[in-house]
């Protein structure tokens, strides 16, 4: 386990850039970073309104800088990273249907934008760069998943630049509860405005984690990173139907609505949407080491036949065949209720 002291050593007195720093994950990274006394935290976002809101929230912190910019602009990335020690890259186009309809936009942000981040980090001799990825990058079926898979590959292979001192690593998440655009805000809005909720497929399963859990993993990854790792948090999975039923039971009474009056409408899976998600595939298991709360995948990175990063040897006795939300133990409704209550995500906002 990584202690707060080890996390503090990564952050205290350091100059840090959070890219996508106004999003659900990015803004929480910023809030927690400030508890560890960094010298400066630069927050970069292409969302002017969200930057303004975060600026108002954090106006008492004299070591925070607010940068308007986009990862598609490599010159902006180079300037944003001047004298930076640690980069958290949380910027992405993440909505599956929108990326499906606008594939080149997803490529320009998620792939080319990530390549710009990598080049700017190498150019500025950044110490570490941590990239936030998703389970949709594993065996991708959608444009969004495919772009995140490519971004992961770019980040891992960036460790093969011999002239670079930057250590690049990936953190792979499942669904982050109550993040912007996720299922909980959607169901809450449907209960209030429509009195009906939409369900894609009653058998659909998903990995879930809270925003604080996700950010804690990011900090652990930064502390453990030697370059080339994919950090996969051990997280519970749920049947989406069970999660929706719990949300209806918990949220409807808060608005004076009887849970049984909420209509359930089955609409079928969206385009390219999986019934089950995976956090690791069998090929990755060979290069995986298991810790108490996470798996760490370290592919060998070779140059002219010589391993320059990652594992030299395979994990010959693979403990699992893969890591899928279909094959893992699913939380019961009571366990979902307890998790939501513990993480404070089932209350009205």
C-alpha positions as CSV (number, residue, x, y, z in Angstrom):
1,X,0.0,0.0,0.0
2,X,1.1,3.5,-0.7
3,X,1.1,5.8,2.3
4,X,0.1,9.4,2.4
5,X,3.7,10.2,3.1
6,X,4.8,8.6,-0.2
7,X,2.1,10.5,-2.0
8,X,3.1,13.7,-0.3
9,X,6.7,13.2,-1.4
10,X,5.5,13.2,-5.0
11,X,3.5,16.4,-4.6
12,X,4.9,18.7,-1.9
13,X,6.9,21.5,-3.3
14,X,6.3,20.3,-6.9
15,X,5.0,22.1,-9.9
16,X,2.1,20.3,-11.3
17,X,-0.1,20.6,-14.4
18,X,-3.6,19.0,-14.5
19,X,-4.9,18.8,-18.1
20,X,-8.7,18.6,-18.3
21,X,-8.5,20.1,-14.8
22,X,-12.1,21.3,-14.8
23,X,-13.7,17.9,-15.4
24,X,-15.1,15.6,-12.7
25,X,-11.8,13.7,-12.2
26,X,-9.5,16.6,-13.1
27,X,-11.1,19.1,-10.6
28,X,-11.0,16.5,-7.8
29,X,-7.3,15.8,-8.6
30,X,-6.8,19.6,-8.2
31,X,-8.7,19.8,-4.8
32,X,-6.7,16.9,-3.3
33,X,-3.4,18.1,-4.7
34,X,-3.8,21.3,-2.8
35,X,-3.9,19.4,0.5
36,X,-0.3,18.2,-0.2
37,X,1.3,21.7,-0.5
38,X,2.5,21.8,-4.1
39,X,4.5,24.8,-5.2
40,X,2.0,25.5,-8.0
41,X,-0.9,23.7,-9.7
42,X,-1.7,24.8,-13.2
43,X,-5.2,23.9,-14.4
44,X,-5.6,23.6,-18.2
45,X,-9.0,23.4,-19.8
46,X,-10.7,24.4,-23.1
47,X,-13.9,25.2,-21.1
48,X,-13.9,28.8,-20.2
49,X,-17.1,28.7,-18.1
50,X,-15.8,25.7,-16.0
51,X,-12.4,27.4,-15.5
52,X,-14.2,30.5,-14.2
53,X,-16.3,28.4,-11.8
54,X,-13.3,26.6,-10.5
55,X,-11.4,29.9,-10.2
56,X,-14.2,31.2,-7.9
57,X,-14.1,28.0,-5.8
58,X,-10.3,28.1,-5.4
59,X,-9.8,31.9,-5.2
60,X,-8.1,31.6,-1.7
61,X,-5.3,29.5,-3.1
62,X,-2.4,31.6,-4.3
63,X,-0.5,28.7,-5.8
64,X,-3.2,27.9,-8.5
65,X,-3.0,29.1,-12.1
66,X,-5.8,28.8,-14.6
67,X,-4.8,28.2,-18.3
68,X,-7.2,28.3,-21.2
69,X,-6.0,26.0,-23.9
70,X,-6.5,22.8,-25.8
71,X,-4.4,19.7,-26.1
72,X,-4.8,19.9,-29.9
73,X,-2.5,22.9,-29.8
74,X,1.1,21.6,-29.3
75,X,2.6,25.0,-28.8
76,X,0.1,25.8,-26.0
77,X,1.0,22.4,-24.4
78,X,4.7,23.3,-24.5
79,X,4.1,26.6,-22.8
80,X,1.7,25.1,-20.2
81,X,4.4,22.5,-19.3
82,X,7.3,24.9,-18.8
83,X,9.2,24.0,-15.6
84,X,6.5,21.4,-14.7
85,X,7.5,18.3,-12.6
86,X,4.3,16.2,-12.8
87,X,1.5,16.1,-15.4
88,X,-2.0,14.5,-14.9
89,X,-3.6,14.1,-18.3
90,X,-7.4,13.8,-17.9
91,X,-8.6,15.6,-21.0
92,X,-10.7,13.6,-23.5
93,X,-13.8,13.3,-25.5
94,X,-15.5,10.5,-23.6
95,X,-19.2,10.2,-24.7
96,X,-19.5,7.1,-26.8
97,X,-22.5,8.2,-29.1
98,X,-21.0,11.7,-29.7
99,X,-17.5,10.2,-30.6
100,X,-19.3,7.6,-32.9
101,X,-21.0,10.5,-34.8
102,X,-17.9,12.7,-34.8
103,X,-15.0,10.3,-35.2
104,X,-12.3,12.7,-36.4
105,X,-13.0,15.0,-33.5
106,X,-12.4,12.1,-31.1
107,X,-9.2,11.2,-33.0
108,X,-8.0,14.8,-32.9
109,X,-8.5,15.1,-29.1
110,X,-7.9,11.6,-27.8
111,X,-5.1,10.5,-30.1
112,X,-3.4,13.5,-31.6
113,X,-4.0,15.6,-28.5
114,X,-2.4,12.9,-26.3
115,X,0.6,12.8,-28.7
116,X,0.9,16.5,-28.2
117,X,1.0,16.1,-24.4
118,X,3.7,13.5,-24.8
119,X,5.8,15.6,-27.1
120,X,5.4,18.7,-24.8
121,X,6.4,16.6,-21.7
122,X,9.5,15.3,-23.4
123,X,10.4,18.7,-24.7
124,X,10.1,20.2,-21.1
125,X,11.8,17.3,-19.4
126,X,8.8,16.7,-17.1
127,X,9.5,14.0,-14.5
128,X,6.3,12.0,-14.7
129,X,3.1,12.1,-16.9
130,X,0.1,10.1,-15.8
131,X,-2.6,9.4,-18.4
132,X,-6.3,8.7,-17.4
133,X,-7.8,5.9,-19.5
134,X,-10.9,3.8,-19.5
135,X,-12.1,0.2,-19.6
136,X,-13.5,1.0,-23.0
137,X,-9.9,1.0,-24.3
138,X,-9.8,-2.8,-23.7
139,X,-11.1,-4.8,-26.8
140,X,-12.7,-1.6,-28.1
141,X,-15.9,-1.7,-30.1
142,X,-16.5,2.1,-30.3
143,X,-14.6,5.0,-31.8
144,X,-14.1,6.4,-28.3
145,X,-12.7,3.1,-27.0
146,X,-10.4,2.8,-30.1
147,X,-9.0,6.3,-29.6
148,X,-8.3,5.7,-25.9
149,X,-6.6,2.4,-26.8
150,X,-4.4,4.2,-29.3
151,X,-3.7,6.9,-26.7
152,X,-2.7,4.2,-24.2
153,X,-0.2,2.7,-26.7
154,X,1.3,6.1,-27.4
155,X,1.7,6.8,-23.7
156,X,3.4,3.5,-23.0
157,X,5.6,3.6,-26.1
158,X,6.7,7.2,-25.1
159,X,9.0,5.5,-22.6
160,X,11.1,4.2,-25.4
161,X,12.4,7.7,-26.3
162,X,16.0,7.4,-25.3
163,X,16.5,11.1,-25.1
164,X,13.6,11.5,-22.7
165,X,13.8,11.5,-18.9
166,X,10.0,11.5,-18.6
167,X,8.2,8.5,-17.1
168,X,4.9,7.9,-18.7
169,X,2.2,5.7,-17.2
170,X,-1.5,4.9,-17.6
171,X,-4.4,4.6,-15.1
172,X,-7.4,2.6,-16.3
173,X,-10.8,3.2,-14.8
174,X,-14.3,1.7,-15.0
175,X,-17.4,4.0,-14.7
176,X,-16.8,6.8,-12.3
177,X,-20.0,7.3,-10.2
178,X,-21.6,10.8,-10.3
179,X,-19.0,12.1,-12.8
180,X,-20.3,14.6,-15.3
181,X,-22.5,12.9,-17.9
182,X,-22.6,9.5,-16.1
183,X,-25.6,7.4,-15.2
184,X,-26.4,8.9,-11.7
185,X,-26.9,12.5,-12.9
186,X,-28.9,11.1,-15.9
187,X,-31.2,9.0,-13.7
188,X,-31.7,11.8,-11.2
189,X,-32.7,14.2,-14.0
190,X,-35.1,11.7,-15.6
191,X,-36.8,11.0,-12.3
192,X,-37.3,14.7,-11.7
193,X,-38.3,15.9,-15.2
194,X,-39.9,12.8,-16.8
195,X,-41.0,10.4,-14.1
196,X,-39.6,7.7,-16.3
197,X,-36.1,6.2,-16.7
198,X,-34.5,4.7,-19.8
199,X,-32.7,1.4,-19.6
200,X,-30.5,0.1,-22.4
201,X,-30.3,-3.6,-21.5
202,X,-31.3,-5.2,-18.2
203,X,-28.3,-7.7,-18.4
204,X,-25.7,-4.9,-18.9
205,X,-22.9,-4.9,-16.3
206,X,-20.3,-2.2,-15.5
207,X,-17.3,-1.7,-13.2
208,X,-17.9,1.2,-10.9
209,X,-15.8,3.4,-8.6
210,X,-16.4,6.7,-6.8
211,X,-14.6,10.0,-7.8
212,X,-12.5,9.9,-4.6
213,X,-11.5,6.2,-5.2
214,X,-10.5,7.2,-8.8
215,X,-8.4,10.1,-7.7
216,X,-6.7,8.0,-4.9
217,X,-5.6,5.5,-7.6
218,X,-4.2,8.3,-9.7
219,X,-2.1,9.5,-6.8
220,X,-0.9,6.0,-6.0
221,X,0.0,5.5,-9.7
222,X,2.1,8.7,-9.6
223,X,3.9,7.4,-6.5
224,X,4.5,3.9,-8.0
225,X,5.3,4.9,-11.6
226,X,8.6,4.0,-13.0
227,X,7.4,4.4,-16.6
228,X,5.5,2.0,-18.8
229,X,2.9,0.7,-16.4
230,X,-0.9,0.4,-16.8
231,X,-2.5,0.6,-13.3
232,X,-5.8,-1.1,-13.0
233,X,-7.8,-0.6,-9.8
234,X,-9.7,-3.6,-8.3
235,X,-13.2,-2.4,-8.4
236,X,-16.7,-3.9,-7.9
237,X,-19.1,-4.5,-10.8
238,X,-22.9,-4.0,-10.9
239,X,-25.8,-5.0,-13.1
240,X,-27.0,-1.7,-14.4
241,X,-30.6,-2.7,-13.8
242,X,-29.8,-3.2,-10.1
243,X,-28.1,0.2,-9.9
244,X,-31.0,1.9,-11.6
245,X,-33.5,0.3,-9.2
246,X,-31.5,1.4,-6.2
247,X,-31.3,4.9,-7.5
248,X,-35.0,5.0,-8.0
249,X,-35.6,3.8,-4.5
250,X,-33.2,6.3,-3.0
251,X,-33.8,9.4,-5.1
252,X,-37.5,9.4,-6.0
253,X,-38.7,10.0,-2.3
254,X,-36.3,13.0,-2.0
255,X,-38.4,14.7,-4.6
256,X,-41.8,13.5,-3.2
257,X,-42.2,10.9,-5.9
258,X,-43.3,7.3,-5.2
259,X,-40.6,4.9,-6.6
260,X,-43.3,2.5,-7.9
261,X,-44.7,5.4,-10.1
262,X,-41.5,5.7,-12.1
263,X,-41.8,4.1,-15.5
264,X,-39.0,1.9,-16.7
265,X,-38.5,2.2,-20.5
266,X,-36.2,-0.3,-22.3
267,X,-34.5,1.3,-25.3
268,X,-31.8,-1.3,-26.2
269,X,-28.0,-0.7,-26.2
270,X,-26.7,2.3,-27.9
271,X,-24.5,2.0,-31.1
272,X,-21.2,0.2,-30.4
273,X,-22.0,-0.2,-26.7
274,X,-20.9,-3.4,-25.0
275,X,-23.1,-5.5,-22.7
276,X,-20.1,-6.1,-20.5
277,X,-16.8,-4.2,-20.0
278,X,-13.3,-5.5,-19.6
279,X,-10.4,-4.0,-17.6
280,X,-7.8,-6.4,-18.7
281,X,-7.6,-9.0,-21.5
282,X,-5.8,-12.4,-21.4
283,X,-2.7,-11.1,-23.3
284,X,-2.2,-8.4,-20.6
285,X,-2.3,-11.0,-17.8
286,X,1.1,-12.3,-18.8
287,X,2.7,-9.0,-17.9
288,X,0.6,-8.3,-14.8
289,X,1.5,-8.1,-11.2
290,X,-1.2,-8.3,-8.5
291,X,-1.3,-5.9,-5.5
292,X,-3.8,-5.8,-2.8
293,X,-5.9,-3.1,-4.4
294,X,-4.7,-3.0,-8.0
295,X,-3.2,-4.9,-10.9
296,X,-0.1,-3.4,-12.6
297,X,0.5,-4.3,-16.2
298,X,4.0,-3.7,-17.4
299,X,4.6,-4.6,-21.1
300,X,8.3,-5.0,-22.1
301,X,9.4,-2.1,-24.3
302,X,12.2,-3.2,-26.7
303,X,14.7,-1.3,-28.7
304,X,16.9,-3.3,-31.1
305,X,16.0,-6.5,-29.3
306,X,17.0,-5.1,-25.8
307,X,14.3,-4.5,-23.1
308,X,14.7,-0.9,-22.1
309,X,11.6,-0.6,-19.9
310,X,8.9,-2.8,-18.4
311,X,9.1,-6.5,-17.4
312,X,11.9,-8.8,-18.5
313,X,9.9,-11.9,-17.6
314,X,6.3,-13.0,-18.0
315,X,4.0,-13.9,-15.2
316,X,4.0,-17.6,-16.2
317,X,1.2,-18.6,-13.7
318,X,-1.6,-16.3,-14.6
319,X,-4.1,-16.2,-11.7
320,X,-7.0,-15.0,-13.9
321,X,-7.9,-15.3,-17.6
322,X,-9.1,-11.7,-17.9
323,X,-10.9,-9.1,-15.9
324,X,-14.5,-8.6,-17.1
325,X,-17.6,-7.2,-15.4
326,X,-19.4,-10.4,-16.7
327,X,-17.2,-12.8,-14.8
328,X,-16.5,-10.9,-11.6
329,X,-18.8,-11.0,-8.5
330,X,-21.6,-8.5,-8.9
331,X,-22.8,-6.3,-6.0
332,X,-26.2,-7.0,-4.5
333,X,-28.8,-4.2,-4.3
334,X,-28.0,-3.8,-0.6
335,X,-24.3,-3.6,-1.3
336,X,-24.9,-1.0,-4.0
337,X,-27.0,1.1,-1.6
338,X,-24.3,0.9,1.0
339,X,-21.6,1.9,-1.5
340,X,-23.6,4.9,-2.7
341,X,-24.3,6.0,0.8
342,X,-20.7,5.6,1.9
343,X,-19.4,7.6,-1.1
344,X,-22.2,10.3,-0.7
345,X,-23.3,10.0,-4.3
346,X,-27.0,9.1,-3.9
347,X,-28.2,12.4,-2.6
348,X,-29.8,15.2,-4.5
349,X,-27.4,17.9,-5.8
